């Protein structure tokens, strides 16, 4: 039995016994090299085999986790997106919903009118009765996504709780729909009513503190820009995994020789120190929470200074 097959069998056994349950992280490529004493190529082959067997799946920002138990006879999401039944009429809502599903699964670049027509089993020209073009479709997609969760009414007490609420809503939206940051612009904002409602909500929270309208808008832009900036890494990681077949952890291990060569210069002792921590992973949720508190602390300082 080849070394990678032996390791796959051991991990498979852990999954079968319940030691590793759906959603648990399986050993990373680095952990496999350390635990079984094999090369990175072997470790990568182990994870690829587990994914091919449906026992594991990559999760952006987390790593490779145990996949859910298969449901016999269940159709894949791609097989069911936009499937047209005999009594289902084409509508703008249905077109937008199908486009969002494609973007969630494959990124915004995969959303074309031809692809969308194929998913909905309709002619391309029939789509234009509901959306005039790609720009209008993206606008409708964004507005639909922003409308999935509206700011609470009445808002929570206190400006800080209000801004934490809206920022975490937007972060959760970006996690569920990682293509959103790529279609948003701070200088040419999408005129999506549901998105504008969130901007208005932030501005109201700040304006009620006594700040002028310009400052209120700038704070809303700073907050949205931060969420979108960190959120952009979610989609870029998904794209990189699709192109290379490697999770972020596997990619980092594959760069080990280059990294160690740079570290040997002694110029980056702090980076070397964090890299030496075997259990360290850059967690975007942690980065988001830290950044949010730093921004709100800065606003608190502005309020106190006034």
N, C-alpha and C positions, 0 to 999 in steps of 0.2 A: 504494500500500500504506500502510495506517495505521501511525503510529509504533509502536504496541504490537505489531503484526504483524511489523514488521521486527525488533524486539528478540526476539520469540518465535522467529523464524526463525534468528537468530544463536545464541541459546542452544540451540535444537534442533540446530543444526549442531555445537556443542561437544559435545553429548551423543552424537550420531551418530559423531563422530570419535574418541570416547574421551577427549577432553580433560576432560570431566566424566563420571565413572563412577557407577554405582549407589551411593548412600550419600553421595556428595560434596554439599556445600552448593552450591546455585545462588546467583547473585547475589541479595542481599537487596533489599527495596524501596528502602532507602536507597542501596545500591550502584548500583542501576539508575538512580536519579535522578542520581547523580553521574557514572556512566560514559557514559550516553546523553543526559544533559541534558534529561530529561523531568520532568513533574509527578508527584507521588505517586500521583495517580489512575491515570495511565498505567502506572506501575510496578506498582501493585496489580493492574491488569487483565492485565499480563504474567504475573504469578505465578498468577493465577486461571486463565488460559488453559492454562498448563503443567500445572496440577493437573487441569484438565478433560480434557486429552489423555492423562493418565496418565503424563506424563513426569516429574512431580515430586509430592512428597507432604510435608505438614507433619509435623515430628517435634517433640514437646514438649521444650522445653529446648535444642533444637538449631537449629531454623529449617526452611526449606524445602530438601529434599534431592532428588537425582535418584532417581526411583522404580526399582524392580527391573524387569528386562525382563519383559514379559508372557508368561505361559505359555498357549499356545493350548489352549482347551478347559478351562482350570482354572476351578473354581467359586469365587465369592467366599466369605470366611469366613462372612458373614451367611447365605449360601445353604446352607451346610453345617452350621451349628450345630444340633445336636440332630436332624438329619434321621433319620427313622425307617425302617429297613429292615424287611423282612417278618419276619426272625427275631430282631430286637432287642427284648428285653423291657425295660419301664420298671423302673428301680431307683433307689434313693436316690442312689447314686454318679452315675448318669447325669443325674439331675435337678440335682444340685449342680454337676456339670461344665458343664452347659448354662447354668446361672445365672451361673457365673463367667465364661464366655465372653461372655455378654451384657454383664455389668458391665465387663469389660475393654474391650469395644468402645465402649460407650455410656454408662457410668457406672452407679452403683448405682440411681439413680432409674428407670432403664429396666427394672429387674428387678421385674416384677409376676407374680402367679400366672397371669394371663390371657396375658401375653406369653410366659411360659415354656411354658405349655400349647401355644400356637400354634407355638413353635419345635420342640417335641417331637412335635407332631402328635397330641396326646392331649386328652382332656377335662380341664377345670380340676379337677373333683372328684377325678380319679384321682391328682393330685399330692398330695392330702392324705393318701393312704395312706402316703406316704414322708416328707413334712415337714408337721407340723401347721399351720404358718402362716409368714408372712413373717419373723417374728423368728427362728424356728427355722431357716429357710432361710439367713438371713444368718449365723447362728452356724455352720452347717455349711459355708458358703462360706469364712468366715474360717478355720475349723479346717483345711479342705482346703488353703488357700493357705499357711498356716503350716507345714503338713506337707510341702510340696514340697521343702524343704531343712531337715534337722534339724541342730542343733549337732553339731560333730565330737566323736567319742568314740574315743580320749581327746582332751581339749582340748589346744590348743597350750600350750607352756610360757610361764608368766608371765601376770599379770593383764592387762597392757596388750594383749598379743596376743589374749587371750581376748575382751576387750571390743571390740576392733577387729573381730574375726571376727564376733561376733554382730551388731554394729551394721551392718556392711557386708552381712551376710545380709539384715537387715531392710530396708535401703535398696534392695537389688536386688529384694526382694519387692515393695516399694512402687512401684518403677519398672515392674515387670511387671504389677502389679495396682494402678493408681493410685487406685482407689476405697477401698482398705483404710483409709487415715487417716480417712475420713468415717464409718466404722462403729465405730471404736475410741474408747474413752473411758478417761481416766486415773482417774476417780473411780467409774465404773461399768463395770469391765472385763468384756469378753466372757469367759465361762467356757469358752473353747475349749482343750481339753487340749494341743494342739500349741503354742498361744501361751503357755499357762502353763508349758510345758516350757522355753521360751526365757527367761521371767522367772526361773524356778528356776535356770537355768544362769548367768544374770548374778548373781543373789543368791549363788550358791555361790562364784563368782569373788571377790566382794567380801568375803563372810563369812570365807573362808579367809585373808584379810589381817588378821583380828582384829576386824573391825567387827561391831557387834551386828546383830540381825535387822532392826530398824527402819531403820537406816542402809543396810543392804544392799538393802532394798526401795526406799528412796528413791532410791538410785543407779540401780536398775533402771528406776524410773519416769522419772527425769531423762533417762536415755539413750533410752528408748522415746519419751518426749515430744518430744525433739529430732528424732529420725528422723521421727516422724509429722508434726511441725510443718513441717519442710522438705518432706516428701513431699506434704503437702496442696496445695502449689502446682502439683504435676504434674497433678492432676485438675482444679484450677480453671483452669489454662491450657488443658487439653483442652476443658473446657466453654466457655471464652471463644472458642476457635477455632471450635467448632461453632456458637455463637450468632452470631458476627460475620463468620466467614469469613476473618479476618485472623490471621496468626501474631503472636507477641509482637513481633517485629521490625517487621512491617508496622504494627501498632497504635502502636508507639512513634513511627514516622515520621509517622503520621496526627496525632499529638499535638504535632508539632514547633512549630507556631505558638504553642500554649498554653505549651509548655515554654520557648520563647525569650522569651515575654512575662514569665514568672516570673524567668528568669535575668537579664533586663535590669535587675532591681532591684538586682543586685549582692550580694544577701544570701546566695547559695549558691555561692561560688566553687569549692568542692571538687566539688560535684555538677556544676557547669558544666564543670569540667576533665575529669571522667571521661566526660561526655557528648560532649565534643569529640574523644574517641579513636574514630576511625571503625571500628576493628576490635574494640571492646569489646563483649562480650555477657555478661550475667549467667548464669553457668553453675552450675546447681544442684548438679552433682556436685562442683564446686570448693567451693561453699558448705558442702556436707555434710562434705567432708574437713576443711576448716578448723574447722568447729564441733566435729567429733568430737575433733580434737586439742586444742582448747581445753578441752573437758570432761575429757578424760583427763589433761591437764596439771593441771587443778584437783584431780582425785582424787589425782594423784601428790603434790601439795602437801599434801593432807590426810594422806596416808600418812607423808610426811616429818615433818609436825608432830607426829604421834603418837610 
